[in-house]
Amino acid sequence: MENEGDSDPADSINERRQKRTFVPALALAGFAVSIPGLILTLLAVDIASTFQVPVGFAAQLSTTNGAAGVVFALLMGGLAVRFKHKSLLLVGVGLVAAGSFIAFAAPSLAVMQLVYVLAGGGAVIVNIMSLTLVGEFLPSNKKAKVVSYLFAVISLAYVVGTPLIGLLTNFGGWRIVFVFLVLPTTAAGLALSLLTLPSGKAQTQLPVVETSLLKSFRQVFSNRSAASCLVGGIIGAAGTATFGIFAIAFYREHFLMPRDFGVEVTFVISALFVVSALVVGRLVNRFGGKNMTVVSYLLTGIFTIAFFFGPNLWVCLALNLAHAWFFAAGGTAYRCLVLDQVPQSRATMLSMSDVFGNVGVSIGAAVGGGLLVLLSYQVVGLAFGTLCLAATAIYFFLTRDSCKR
């Protein structure tokens, strides 16, 4: 007769295997879905040339990508209440894989719009569901470290993907990048996630008292700390997300630096993002997500303002690297802060964080562009820095720490 305490050895082996592959599966999925955005950044001119349209038209694929991200993030706030989170993550990776097939044979720029709808939506789904699964299945003392891995992987996609995309494009044009880079990585991410990620709910997960769509949103927006995180997310994104665009333009106009200089700076900053995210992931457990978010955004604001007032190229470069370090640190710490604000509605909270962040990016682009047309780079820096400092104040006074040990 079998004892109740006996366990199936196969179950124990599967559980250990899942623990070993949990983070790699999420990291590979995140890496794969980050590549289409990088392709557009690097190859907009090539795509425009293929379809014989102005580069400005091809660049609008970025608008399509961003708009799809917002729409899908809103949808995820509700879908995550109804469907398994692993299944949704698989759908997200699958959308990007489907987009890569379409891109290879796309006959027109209009069809490429569909590719970037799928890519933008898939990336948002994967990012939201990855963090949700981390929040559900990992113990508190490991969450921040894994969040830092996932944030670092997005930057790593730029570090590794940039030279690979260049090599593949030189070999056979931009279309084969989707076939030989996007498709294999998404297929591998899909397979690893399907085989190794847990399908059920964690045994330690808090019981979900309210599961309806309306109640899930109510839990998020009625919680002062959670709502403050979202407001801070809008303001913080407005002050940081488009800084790089204006910084590269500042280098080229004020110091007459060539275009290649901007590429080199972007590459170095992407590598710096990886290191900063990994370091901060370990500091969050010691000092708390709130404290690290506050310090990071405070210093980001200060270095933002200082950069545009730098007296020479080398001072500005040093300030830019310092800004990049604390910007990446703030992004990592903020995700840790948001992760457990409303545990029963975690996926909805993360979805709304993504939506509010995208709104902030749009606001930042509009504010920065308008001020640059009317005034100067220095005023742009003051505006962005002030927004970062305002976000710092919101995080400091109105949020509670969900990561402090």
Number of C-alpha atoms within 10 A of each C-alpha: 3 6 6 6 5 7 10 7 9 9 10 11 11 13 14 12 13 17 16 12 16 21 20 18 23 27 23 22 30 26 26 28 32 26 27 22 18 16 22 20 14 15 19 21 17 17 24 18 13 14 14 12 14 13 15 11 14 24 17 15 24 19 15 19 24 23 19 22 25 22 15 24 29 18 16 25 24 19 17 25 19 12 11 14 25 21 15 20 27 21 17 28 30 22 23 31 28 16 26 29 16 19 24 16 11 18 12 15 20 12 15 22 21 19 27 28 25 26 31 32 28 30 30 28 27 27 25 27 27 25 22 25 22 21 24 24 18 17 12 17 15 14 24 30 21 23 26 27 23 28 25 26 25 22 23 21 21 23 20 16 19 18 12 15 24 16 13 17 17 10 11 10 16 23 21 18 24 24 17 14 18 23 22 15 22 27 18 16 25 23 15 18 26 16 12 19 21 18 13 10 13 13 9 10 14 11 9 10 10 14 15 12 16 10 13 24 17 13 20 23 17 10 14 15 23 24 20 19 27 25 18 27 29 25 27 33 26 29 33 25 19 20 22 16 12 18 20 17 16 18 20 15 11 11 11 11 15 11 12 9 13 18 14 11 15 16 18 14 23 23 17 20 28 24 19 23 29 23 16 28 26 18 18 27 20 15 14 20 29 25 21 26 27 23 16 25 32 23 20 31 28 19 24 30 22 20 26 22 16 16 10 12 15 10 13 20 16 14 21 23 18 18 26 24 23 25 28 28 30 27 25 31 31 25 20 31 28 27 27 22 24 20 21 21 25 27 28 28 30 27 26 25 28 23 23 22 23 22 19 24 22 17 19 26 19 14 16 24 17 13 16 16 10 9 11 14 23 19 17 25 27 20 21 29 27 20 23 29 22 19 27 24 16 20 26 16 11 14 21 20 18 19 24 17 12
